[in-house]
Structure formats: C-alpha cells, structure tokens
Amino acid sequence: MVSATPVHPVDAVPPIRQLAAFGLQHVLAMYAGAVAVPLIVGGAMKLPPADLAYLITADLLICGVATLIQCVGFWRFGVRLPIMQGCTFAAVSPMVLIGTEGGGLPAIYGSVIVAGLAIVLLAPVFGRLLRFFPPLVTGTVILIIGVSLLPVAGNWVAGGAGAPDFGAPKNLALAGFVLVVVLAVQGFAPAFLSRIAVLIGIAVGLAVSVPFGFTDFGGVGDAHWVGISTPFHFGAPTFHASAVIAMLVVALVTMTETTGDFIAVGEMTDRKVEPRALADGLRADGLSTVLGGVFNTFPYTAFAQNVGLVGMTKVRSRWVVAAAGGILVLLGLLPKLGAVIAAIPAPVLGGAGLVMFGTVAASGLRTLAQVEFKDNHNLTIVAVSVAMGVLPVGVPTLYDQFPDWFQTVMHSGISAGCLTAIVLNILFNHLPSKAGSPAATAAPVGVPVSRGEESVQKAGDQRV
C-alpha cells in the first residue's frame, strides 16, 4: 500500500472555523494600512466624502481580489504563498502630485494601468535576479522591513497620525493592555488560541475601549449596505508622459519590496521562493495593479504588515490568507461591515502591531544567523544596508531636496535598504576579483547541487 504524499503546510487547508478566525486576524492586521492610501490621496485632492467612501470600498474589493490571485493563483499568476496584498505607500507621493496638478484621478489611473502592464512584462527578468538574494541580503531586507514598520505601530499606539489626542497616556495604556493580552494568550493559552492571539487581543481591546469612549460607530449608520465598484467610475483613463514615468519608477520600487516580502514569507514557511515562483508572484502584482487602475483604486503589492503575522502565529497555510481575501471582497461589497472594522481604535491595532512587526525584525536576525561574518565584509554590508534603510524612517524629510524620482526610490526604507544590500553584496562577494573566495564559488541561490557537492558548497552559500 502506497502512502499518500504529505501535504506541505503552505498547501494545507485548515477547518472552516480556523480559516475564518485566522483570515479575520489577517484582515484586522492590515485594514488600517489598506484604507490609508485612498484616504491620503483622496484627502489631498479634496474629494467629497462620497467619493472618499467609494475609493475605500473599491480598494478593499481589489485588495481581496489581488490577495486571492496571489495566494490561490492561476496559470502563471500568483506566488501561491500566504501573502496579503494592499495599496503600496511608495505610490502615494507621485499620485498626489499627478492628481493635484491638473491630471485628476483619470491621469492617476492611466499611469497605474501602464505601470501594472510593465510589472507583468518585467516579472521574468526579476525572477532571474533571485541569485542576488542570498541569506545575507534576505536577512538584511527582512530586518529592515520589521524595523521600518515599527514607527507605523508607534503611530497607532499614540492614537493614529493626526489624532487630536495623539500621545495621550490613555492611548498608550490601551495599547499596552492589548500588548499584554496578546503576549499572555500566545504564551499561556492552548495551541489554537495562541495562533489567534492577535485576533483575541484586538477583540478584547475593542471590548475594553467601548466603555472608555475610544470608539465611534457613527460611520456604521451612515454606510450603505451594498456598494459595487464599476470600471472607470471617475472617467476614462488619460495618459500623461510625466505621470507614466513617475509610476514606472514606483513599479520598480514595489517589485524590489515585494521580492523581499516573498523571500521573507518563503523563509518563514519553509518553502524557498524559486525564480519561477518569484516571477509568477510579481506577475500577479502587475495584474492586480492593472485591475486597480480599471476599478478606481491604486497599485498593489505584498503587505509587509502581514509577514509578521505569519511568523508570529506559525500558521503557514496560503488558504488562510485566501480566506482573508474573501473577507476583504465582502467588505468591499458591504460597506457597512467595513465601517464596523474601521471603528477599531488605533491604539488597539498598535498594541498588536508591536508584536507583529517586531517578529519580522527578529525573523531577519534568524536568517542572518546562517551567514558567516568572520574574515569577510558581510558585517559591513549589513551595517550600511540597515543604516540606509532606517535613515528615511527616522528622518522622513531627508531627501526632500532631491528629484522626485530619487525621492520615490529612497523615501521607502525597505527599497533603499534592499538596493544597498544587493549592490554591496555584488561589490564584495560577486565581482571577478573575488573569484577565488568561497562566495564566488558558491552555487547561486535556487540552483540545485548534488549531494556530494552540497557539503563542499555549504560554507560558501552561508558566506554570501
């Protein structure tokens, strides 16, 4: 009798009850970030409340569709890992400029569609670059992702950027309470409950926040029960050369960031991302971005917020995140449900975010533990890359005097640190002058070696 091939945890399908709970947890972890981009862009363009609400529901709908494409996949679209999709913050500044300088939303959507098509075409090229992402680079990038997300959690803890009571002790107390609940559940509750520690922490925090006046459910009554986003609701897209060029730069940035997120999740789920899978995932990003331009929303990319949740909960099933995508589709079609989730206070999300984002940084350190740091330049590579990644996070106005295209690339700590790590690794470990070093003789990442060669090349693989 032939035994059945064991199912990889990424492909395992949990029971429906667990799918719903784990999926909702992912939605709550990314909801604030998901709606932030349409709120910022729409607010900068001074759109009326009805149009802002439309942008948010359209965004949630395509977030869900993009997540389903990425997790479930079809043909050569989708990395088929637990990856949540959301609007990229790298596109915010260019889109605000495009929208406020006469082009309006149609010009934004025209440039978004072109950028999405470009990502689809460039995906195979990026797939071949995977050998330049060894543990030295991937660990550094994962560490930078976690560190650059911590200020997001800090803003939530204080009450949310722009809140009138930003930094009030009561906000910090609520966030601290949620943090304690999450840690207590994760550390002392039964296995299943520990995996939904974030969901429990948010639920308990919401319950506590109601009697203390943290929540405002006024938006729930104003929201419609059903809302459907129709193609080109704000008019047919227009194509301006300057807008398209700006968005193509954004496309390159998001592809770099997404590559780092894919590799991070691949490390956490024990399913290494191969060149073909990377190309499929980036191609799905491009398709989702095209859909965003058609259905009145913005460019899409892997959401780093949820990378931390995968590492923290150890729930590796892509079907859990697919369930989260289904929930987002419902929220996009049922605005009243979205309004309920939107009423969750920022400090509640902040308390949970501290654990999730810190987990991402810790996962980067775990990956870097595989790297050899003796008698080489690897420590310098990590040090300079982390510094370049943290600079724009700590000093957001650092590059304000530079050209727009440079700001688009370097204002993102993730892309700045990732590009620095790649370039320095090539300079120190891949140039012909290093031909005799273990780094140069190691097989490229993703290229299989024989069992006999594996032990010989092991040290070299770790050095790079």
N, C-alpha and C positions, 0 to 999 in steps of 0.2 A: 504494500500500500504506500503510495507516494504522498509524502506530507506536503501540505499547502505552503507556498512561499509566504514567509511572514510579511505583513504589511508595514511599510515604513511609517513611523509616527506622523510624518507630514501628510500622508495619504489616508490615515485612519479617520473614520467618521464616528465621533462620539454620539451617545444617545441624544435624542432631540432636546431633552431637558437641559443637558450640559451645553449643547450647541447654542441654545437661546441665551443662557446665562453668560457663557464665555463671549458670545458675539456681542451682547449688550455692553459688556465690560469694555470691549474694544471701541464701541461707538462712543461711550462716555469719555474714554481717554482722548479721543481725537475731535470731539464735537466742537469745542471752543476754537481750536485751530482751524477746523474746516470752515466755519462760518466767518472767521476773521477776515479772510481775503475779500469776499464780496462786501462786507461791511466797510472795510477800509477804502476800497476802490469806489464803491457807491457813495460813501460819505464825502470823499474828496471831490467827486463830480457833482455833489449836492443834488443827488437824485431824490425824488419824493419818497415817502415811506412805503407806498405801494410798490414802487419799482425795487426798493431795497429788499422787501419781503420776497419779491419774485426772484431776485438774484440768489437769495439764500435757499429757497426751495429748489431752484434749478441746480444749484451747487450740490445740495445733498443728494438729489436724484442721480446726477452724473458721478458723484463720489461713489455711490453704491454700484452703479453700472461698471465704473472703472475698476473697483475692487473685485467684482465678480469676474471680469475679464482677466485680471492679474492672477487671481487665485485658482479659478476653475480652468481657464484657458480654452482656446480653440485653435486648431491648426498651428501656426507659428506665432501666436499671440498669447502672452502670459508666462510668467516665470514659474507659476504653479508652486508658490511658497506662501506662507501666511503673511501677506503684505497688504496693508491698508493703503488706499490711495486718497489723496486730498490735493487741494489747490496749493501750488508752490508759492512760498513767500518771496522767492527770487524774482518773480514777475511783477510784484506789487508796484515798485517804483516806476519801471517802464510803462506799465499800464496806466498809472495815474497821469504820467506825462502825456501819453497818447490821448487819453480820454479828456484831459482838461485843455489841451492845446488845439482844439478845433475838430479833432477826429471823432470824438464821442465813442460810444460803445461799438458802433459798426466798424470803426477803424481798429479797435482792440480785437474784435472777433476775427477780422480779416487776418491780422498778424498772428493770432493764435492758431488759426487753421493752417497757415503756411508753416509755422513752427512745428506743429504736430506732424505734418507730412514730412518735414525734414528729419524729425526724430525717427520716423519709420524707415526712411531711406538710409540713415546713418547707423541704425542699430547693429547691423552685421559688422561694421567697422569697429565699433566699440567692443563688440563681442570678442574680436581678435586681440584686444588690448589687455585681456584678463591676466596675461603672464606678468604684467607690470603691477599686479596687486597681490604680492606675496604677504605672508603674515606680518612682516614689518610694516607694510603700507596699510593693510586692512586693519590691524590692531590700532594703529595710529588714527586712522579715519574713524573707527568706531569710538575710540576715546574722545575724539573731537566732537563727534555727534552728541555724545552724552553731555559733555561739558557745555557745548553751545546751547543745549536745550534747558539747562538748569536756570538761566535767567527767565525763561518762559514760566517755569514753575514758580520762581520767585515773584514775578508779577502777579500770578494768580494768588499766591499766598497773601500778598499785600492787599488784595481786593480787585485786581484787574487793572491794567494800564488805563489811566484816565478816570478812575473811580474817584468820587468826591471824598471818600473816606480812605483813600489809599494809604496803607501802612498803619491803620488803626490797630491798637492792641487786640481788639475783639476779632479782627480778621486773622491775625497771627495765631490767636488762641484756637479759633475754629480749625484752621489748617493743621495746627499741632495736634488737636484732638483726632482729626481724621488720620493723620500720620500714625498716631499711637494705635488706633483701631486696625489699620492695615497691617502694621507690624505684629500686633497681637494675634490677629487671625492667621497671618501667614506662618507665625512661629509656633502657635499652640493649638490651632483648630485641626480637625480631621483633614485628610488629604484633599478631598473635593472642595471643601470650604476654603482651604488655603489657596487653591488655584483661582478662586474668585475673590481674593482678599481686597482687591481694588474696588470691585463692584460693591462689596459689603461696606467698605469704608465710605464710599460715596453715598450709599443709601442711608447709612447711619448718620453721616454728616448732614445730609439733606433733612432727615427727620429732626435732628437737633436744631438746625438753622431756622426752621419754620417758626417755632415759638419765640425766637430771639429776633425776629424781623429781618433776617438776611435775604429772604426770598420775596420775589414779586411775581405773582402769577397773573398779573393784569394782561400780559400779552397772550395768554391762553384763550381768554374770552374773545379777544379781537381777531385771532387767527381763523382762517377758513378751514372747513373740514377737508375739502378736496382741492388740490391745486396741481395742474398739469402744465409742464413747460413745453411750449411749442417751438419749432425751429425758427430762428431769426425773428424772435418776438420784437426786438428793438430795431428791426430793419435789415436789409440785405448787407452783408459784409462789404467793406471797402478796403482797398489795399494801397497803403502809402509806403514808399520805399524806406523811409526812416523808421517807421513803426515796425516793418517786417525785419529790418536788420537788427533792431533792438531786441526783438523777440527771438531771433535766431541765436543771439548771444545767450539769452536766457535758456534756450533749449540745450545748449552745450553745458551750461552750468547744472541744469537739472539732471542731465544724463550722468554727469560726474557724481552728483549727490546720490542719485538713485542707485548707481553702481555700488557705492559704499553701503547703502542700506541693504541691497540684495546680498552682498557678501556678509554683512553683519548677521542677517537672519539665517543665511546658509550655515554660518559658524554655529549659531545657537541651536539650530535644528539638526545638526549633523548631516546635512545634505549640501555638499560643496557645490557652489554655483559654477557650472562649466560655461565655456564660451557660447555654446548654442543657447543654453538657458538664459544667459545674460542678454543675448540679442533678442530672444523672444520676449523677455520682460520689458526691455526698452521699447520694442515694437508696440507692446500693449500700452505703454506710456504715451507713445505718439498717437495711437488710435484714440485713446481717451482724451487727449488734448484736442484732436480734431472734433470729437463729439462735443467737447466743451465749447469750442467756437461756434458750432452749429446750434447748440441748445442753450445759448446765452450764459455761459459761465467761462471758466478760465483754464490755464494749463494745469495738468495733473502730474503728480509724481508720488513716489513712495513716501509715506508719512513716518518720519523718524520717531514720533511720539510712541507709536505702537510697537516699534522694535524693542523698546524697553519692556513693554508688557509681555512680549513673547519670552524674553529672557527671564523675567521675574517669575512668571507663572509656570514656566516649563510646559505650557500647552502648545504643542508644535503643529497641530492639525491645520492645514490650509482651509478645511471646511468650516472651522470655527470662524475664521476671518471672512469666508464667503457668506456665512450666516450674518455677520456684521454688515456686509454689503447689502444683503437683502433687507436688513432693518433700515439702512440708510435710504434705500429705494422707497420704503414705506414712509419714512419721514419726509422725503421729497414729494410724495404724492398726498400726504396727510399733514398739512402744515400745523394743525393743532397739536399733534404728537410732538413735532419738532419744537413747538413753543414750550411744552412741558419740560423737555430736556434743557432748553435754553435758560430755564429759570433756576437751574442749579447754580448756587453761588460760586464765584471764582475761588475763594479760599478752600472750598471743599475739593475742587479739582487740583488746587495747588498742593494740598497735603498728600494726595495720591501721586501727583506728578513728581514730587521729590524722590519717592522710591523708584518710580519707573525710569526716570531719566538718569538717576544715579546708577541704576542697574546697567544701562547702556554703557556708561563710562567704565564700570567695573568689568564688563564683558570685553571691552577693548584691552584692559590691563591683562585679562586672562589670555587673550590672543597673543599679546606681546611677550607673555611668559615663554612662548615657544621659540622666541628669537634669541640668537646668540649675540651678546653685547660685548664680548671680550675681544680685544685686538682688532677692532674694526670701527667704522664710523656710524654704526647703527644708532647709538645713543644720541649723536648729534642730529641725525635725521629726525628722530622722534622729537627731540627738544625743539628744533627750529619749526617743525611742522605744527606742533601743538601751539607754539607761540604765535605763528601766523594765523592759526585757526581761532585763537582766543582774542586776538587784538581787536577785530571788528565787533566782537561781542562785548568786550569791556569798554571800547571807545567807538560807539556807533558812527560818530562824525569824522572818523579818522581819514576817510578817503573822499570827503565831500568836495575837495578842490580838484579832483581828478575827472577825466572824461566820463560820460555816462556809461559807456561800455565797460570801462575799468571798474566803476562802482558796482555794476551789475555782477561782475565776477567776484570781486574782493569783499563786498559787503556781506556776503554769506561766509560765515566762519567755516562751514563744512566744505564748501568748494575751495576756499583759499587754502585751508589746511591739507585737503586732499591733493590739490595740484602741487603744493610744495612737497608733500611726501613722495609723490610719483617722480617729480623732477630730480629730487635729491637722491632717491633710490637708484635712478638711472645713472646719474653722475658718479655715484660712489660704488655701485655694485654691478652695473651692466656695460660700462664703456669698455672698449677693447683693451685699455690699459690695465683692466682688472682681469684679463683673460686667464691668468694663472690662479686666480683666487677661487675659493670654494663657491663664492656667489656666482661667478661667471660660468662655472661648470655644472651648476645645478640645473635640473630639468625645469622648464617653465611650468608655472602653476597650471594644473589642469591636464598636463601631458602625462599619460601613464608610463610607468617604468616597470621593468621586470623585477621579480622578487630578488634576484641576485644583485641588480643594480640599486635596489631600494635602500639597502643598508649603507652602500657606499655613498649615495647621494643625500642621505638623511641630514648629515651635518650641514651640507651646502644649502639645502632647502631651508633649514632653520636660519642660517645666516642672512639670507635675502629676505 
